[in-house]
Amino acid sequence: MVLDSGDTAWMLVAGSLVLLMIPALGLFESGLLRKKNTASIFMQIFFGLALLSVMWFVFGFSVSFGPSIQGLVGNMDWVFLKDVPYDAPLERYAPTIPGVLFVKFQLMFAAITPLLLTGAIAERMKFSSFIIFIVAWSMLIYYPLVHWIWGGGWLADLGVVDFAGGIVIHTSVGMAALAAALVLGRRRHYGPAIMIPHSIPLAVLGSSLLWLGWFGFNAGSALASSGVAGNTVIVTHMASSVSALIWAGLSWIRTGKPSVVATINGAIAGLAGITPASGFVSVEHSFIIGIAIGVISYSGVVLFKEKLKIDDALDVSSVHGVAGIVGSLAIGIFASTAINPGGVDGLLFGNPDQLWIQAVGVGVAGAMGFGGTWVILQIIKHLVGIRVSAEVEDAGLDISEHAESAYSEEEEFKLDMDTYTDNLKDKDEMFRKK
């Protein structure tokens, strides 16, 4: 097929918008955490971006999208992007853009997906263990799910659809976040005092840039400059707006004050939740889906954090996981081939079977995300350990893990380092006396 210059130009922009989401994630997360862990969040995200990009280039793309082996994994034909064309399409996936551009767009997804988990493990995981974790998680959970649904694997054969990642990304990440929070345990002094954001303006800026980047994330998944892409943009914006209002209203009712943090989390939940359905539903139905996402994801935070006292630091399990599940199941109700002729019809359009098919996809991704993460972290825990010491956690990961500080002046930085060193000396002396 002939490459389309308009489609190619749009996908160049869309991929760049998704890349913008990665530093935006750092701004969002660090603003909502304590300032002593700001640099550590950015290190995890930027180091992760580089590492996960190299993995995708070397073998990740091939095992995810390569010709299928029994519907389970792609073969190794495209390792190091061997034979992936730069001047012709990979017609099976994107018939009007260069093959390497499709690789680049999917690379951004492969990079940001494990990095969403930084919000769940924040302020208490060793950096070395984090590296092992995201490598193992990508290889054993993300790449298989990509192949099963987007690469022509067995879930795709079953009929499961996921426009931009509600099952592959948000459901798996959300359930992984829940498992990670349980294995790591609560942060020291868990309670309201450690949950006060150090910079709400930073978090608002990050959430705003995430919102912008999400247009590339979702509309770019159309893989063409088309009507589907245009509809996806307005659907994405509407669901996010509705969910933000729902979170703001519920926080106002529960606490007597409308919360900025709740409002931006509601917007992110709306973006995550509409992701799987964004290319298949009308804007009218996105309004309804946005309400459901807002109410159910907010309720998830109340259940996990307040009722069960699970320390998922930034509520990834609800904002991404619960929201992603709602949106993925919504496909089985609201999807219409009148919106996307290449998609599916849901319950309202004469295909009730699509709902249970979507439920199978959600169940598989949820089980993979939770169970796989639990096993991976237990292995890392017993081999090298996963959690920093109490002294390191109290000092903050910026100082203890990276010997850098995001904000401190020279004298304050030296004082923090001296205090951390003295604490270690005191602990060493205590052990010698014993």
Secondary structure as UniProt FT lines:
FT   HELIX           5..32
FT   HELIX           35..37
FT   HELIX           38..55
FT   HELIX           56..60
FT   HELIX           61..65
FT   STRAND          68..69
FT   TURN            70..72
FT   STRAND          73..74
FT   TURN            77..78
FT   HELIX           79..81
FT   TURN            82..83
FT   TURN            91..93
FT   TURN            95..96
FT   HELIX           99..115
FT   TURN            116..117
FT   HELIX           118..121
FT   TURN            122..124
FT   HELIX           127..137
FT   HELIX           138..142
FT   HELIX           143..149
FT   HELIX           154..158
FT   HELIX           166..171
FT   HELIX           172..184
FT   TURN            188..189
FT   HELIX           192..195
FT   HELIX           200..219
FT   HELIX           220..222
FT   HELIX           227..255
FT   HELIX           260..274
FT   TURN            275..280
FT   HELIX           283..301
FT   HELIX           302..307
FT   TURN            313..314
FT   HELIX           317..322
FT   HELIX           323..334
FT   TURN            337..339
FT   TURN            341..342
FT   HELIX           347..349
FT   HELIX           353..367
FT   HELIX           368..372
FT   HELIX           373..383
FT   HELIX           390..395
FT   HELIX           397..402
FT   HELIX           410..433
//
